[in-house]
């Protein structure tokens, strides 16, 4: 509870990059605020993972993690999402729950995009944060090999690992080190996936759109005080070539 803003930012980011219809399944207490902020969203309150199941016939892509929290409700929702077989962007507390061994071995993760920061990456690998930071490229490769998925490792010099290797996003600035940036990034990648872009390419493009949007904001007003929602309008302009 208490993380409804994360889901709102991820959902609006997906809309801003061109996803045609975006729905949010969240705690019932978050529904009024989400609808008040962005009435274009299809918002449904759920009290258990079972209530999520009938909602999973409509989407083509899931973004799981922003606003999820860590509770029995969170675990139920994540397990139901994993069983859907849908492509997923997996972020935030979804990564933390998975790192605790909540992932069934038979789940096919090849259609996933995992977006950890160094601390989450360390937990996924059973290593220390210092180990991850000492060799970020190898850490990114190791997560990719374990999950057979696309991996985006956040940090100064965002890395994207896929089956063919590791790429670097050269954009971005220190002003991006604020709460909610990862939620916007997850939504951007999810929105691109929903338009049929392959996972690795959607992740590379999403990382660059997100970072260049932040650079535009910094160019206009400076790096200090940038907040995640500042990126939504420039992301929309960038995806349209403006």
TAGI-V686408 format. One record per backbone hydrogen bond with DSSP energy under -0.5 kcal/mol. NH is the residue of the N-H (numbers start at 0). CO is the residue of the C=O. E is the energy in kcal/mol with one decimal. If there is no record, write none. Layout:
nh	co	e
NH	CO	E
NH	CO	E
This chain:
nh	co	e
5	2	-1.1
6	2	-0.9
7	3	-1.8
8	4	-2.4
9	5	-2.2
10	6	-2.5
11	7	-2.5
12	8	-2.1
13	9	-1.8
14	10	-1.8
15	11	-2.4
16	12	-1.3
17	14	-1.6
18	13	-2.2
23	41	-2.9
25	23	-0.6
25	43	-2.2
29	26	-2.0
30	26	-0.5
30	27	-1.1
33	29	-2.0
34	30	-2.4
35	31	-2.2
36	32	-2.0
37	33	-2.6
40	37	-1.9
41	21	-2.3
42	40	-0.8
43	23	-3.0
45	25	-2.7
51	47	-0.6
51	48	-1.0
52	48	-1.1
53	49	-0.6
54	51	-1.6
55	51	-0.6
55	52	-1.6
56	53	-0.6
57	54	-0.9
58	54	-0.6
61	86	-2.5
63	88	-2.9
67	64	-2.4
68	64	-0.5
74	70	-2.3
75	71	-2.3
76	72	-2.5
77	73	-2.5
78	74	-2.6
79	75	-2.2
80	76	-2.3
81	77	-2.7
82	78	-1.9
83	79	-0.7
83	80	-0.9
84	81	-1.0
86	59	-0.6
87	110	-0.8
88	61	-2.6
89	87	-0.6
89	112	-3.2
90	63	-2.6
90	88	-0.6
92	64	-0.7
93	90	-1.7
94	90	-0.6
94	91	-1.1
95	91	-1.3
96	92	-2.5
97	93	-2.0
98	94	-2.2
99	95	-0.8
99	96	-0.9
100	97	-1.9
101	96	-1.2
103	101	-0.6
106	103	-1.6
108	106	-0.7
111	108	-1.9
112	87	-2.7
113	149	-2.7
114	89	-2.3
120	116	-2.7
121	117	-2.4
122	118	-1.8
123	119	-2.3
124	120	-1.8
125	121	-1.0
126	121	-2.5
131	127	-1.8
132	128	-2.5
133	129	-1.8
134	130	-1.0
134	131	-0.7
135	132	-0.6
138	134	-2.2
139	135	-2.5
140	136	-2.4
141	137	-2.8
142	138	-2.1
143	139	-2.1
144	140	-2.6
145	141	-2.1
146	142	-2.3
147	143	-2.0
148	143	-0.7
149	111	-2.2
150	160	-2.6
151	113	-3.3
152	150	-0.5
152	158	-2.6
153	115	-2.5
153	151	-0.7
156	154	-1.2
157	168	-0.5
158	152	-2.1
159	166	-2.6
160	150	-3.1
161	164	-2.6
164	161	-1.5
166	159	-3.0
168	157	-2.8
169	167	-0.7
175	172	-2.0
176	173	-1.8
177	175	-2.3
180	177	-1.5
183	179	-2.1
184	180	-2.2
185	181	-2.4
186	182	-2.0
187	183	-2.4
188	184	-2.5
189	185	-2.5
190	186	-2.6
191	187	-1.8
192	188	-2.5
193	189	-2.1
194	191	-1.0
195	192	-2.0
196	191	-1.5
201	197	-3.2
202	198	-2.2
203	199	-2.3
204	200	-2.8
205	201	-2.7
206	202	-2.4
207	203	-1.9
208	204	-2.9
209	205	-2.4
210	206	-2.2
211	207	-3.0
212	208	-2.3
213	209	-1.7
214	210	-2.1
215	211	-2.3
216	212	-2.1
217	213	-2.4
218	214	-2.5
219	215	-1.7
220	216	-2.2
221	217	-2.6
225	222	-1.5
227	178	-0.7
229	226	-1.7
230	227	-1.8
231	228	-1.1
233	229	-0.6
234	230	-2.3
235	231	-1.7
236	232	-2.0
237	233	-2.7
238	234	-2.4
239	235	-0.6
239	236	-0.7
240	237	-2.1
241	236	-2.8
